[in-house]
Amino acid sequence: MPLRRATYRLYPTQEVSKILHYHRRLHKELYNSAVCERKVAYQKFGRSVSYFDQQNNLPAFKEVWTEYKNINSQALQATIKRVDFAFCRFFKGLSKYPKFKSIRNYSGWSYPSFTGWKAHSTGDNGYLELAKIGQVQMRGKARLWGTPKALGIIYRNGKWYASIVLEIDKTLLKNSRQTSDGVVAIDLGCQDAIAWSNGTEDGLVAAPRFLRKAEQKIKKLSKLKRRKRSPNYKKKVKASRRWKQVQKRISKLYRKVANQRQNWVHHQTTHLISCNSVVVTEKLEVKKMSAKAKKRRAPVGSPDHGSATRQGKRKKQKAGLNKSILDVGMGMIRSSLNAKLDDVNGVFSEAPTRQLKPSQTCPKCRHQKKKTLDQRVHECESCGYIQQRDIASCEVLLLWYSNNLSELGTSFVDADGSSSTSGTRSRKTAGSMKQLGQLKRQKSTLIGLDAETSPS
Ligand SMILES: [Zn+2]
């Protein structure tokens, strides 16, 4: 059964809001003490503490810190799991050593199963019943409603949210989206966010530049903030009330930009899928693209050697380009397309950019010529074909999909096989919460076996 997430805004009464804040603080303290336990055990005794040790200690912990008796025990386990997750990521080299969190950086807690809470809703508004906390009004709309499976309570920018994981019926999911059997190739860029072509028609979608538009306001507010007393936790200086006020306004603006972008991405991808169930695009790695500017060492003796200004300029240029890349939300477009195509059993196919070179190949005669980034028009020197650059590369992608570029040795079948085996290195992950749940079950059955065998 497929799972989908629906997010609701919560409207707690003042009384309930107090309890919610109190619980969030308790969860944060638990998180920190779990991190502390692992840290001390390793530093002082050279012993590593596992998730199971900490989970088994929870009942004893609750005897000492009685306020935790009022919290759902599975929610407490989920918080311990978060610590384990953070350490897993650290051991695999994916992130730094887990930090102690301040309440500012601790967003909330989660209920990993359906106990301890109940959602009274049919998808449109409703209310949430939290055990030992109370009832909370919810507002929002799920695209599809199903059986609630898990819940996350989140506090962000002064607002409470509920994120509900729903198990949704497969046929319902499939019928929920309108689609057709067209094939479209898209090319994502900075100037024109999306260029698309389906062989007979093509078009460009201008980049919305939400961040660029809000930048002036953000800059103004940042200047205002610099004139207030900022916090310095090492010197035990607290932020002034006015500093906090301005900070709040800034984060509100950033949140707005993010919401605008997300909304735009959803509109565009739904529109693309409304008449196409196959989308072809080139493989792109947003993380690599938006990496910091490379340090290039100037040759010794040249006038450029050791000049910091040149380096600074390059850094700024790259930073500006990165902002444009991230402002379009290419990664978001990709993952959203992927998810939506998955709903309708469509195909999302990625061409290998390096071998195919879609932006340097002529779709009519396959003549290859390198273009610089500012060359916006494809003008073939061997057959005279003129087309907008991004649309031309879409046409190449379409050809690749229909297997017409086999002479380049990158046919659809080949590329699919190579990408899974010898292609880019698969991403390292620290597993998921679900895997941890399976782990727990295995362990507990083992203990059960021990108990059964030992007396006999
Ligand atoms: Zn040509």
Residues whose N, C-alpha, C, O or C-beta is under 5 A from the ligand:
A	BS01	ZN	C362 K364 C365 R366 H367 C380 S382 C383 G384 Y385
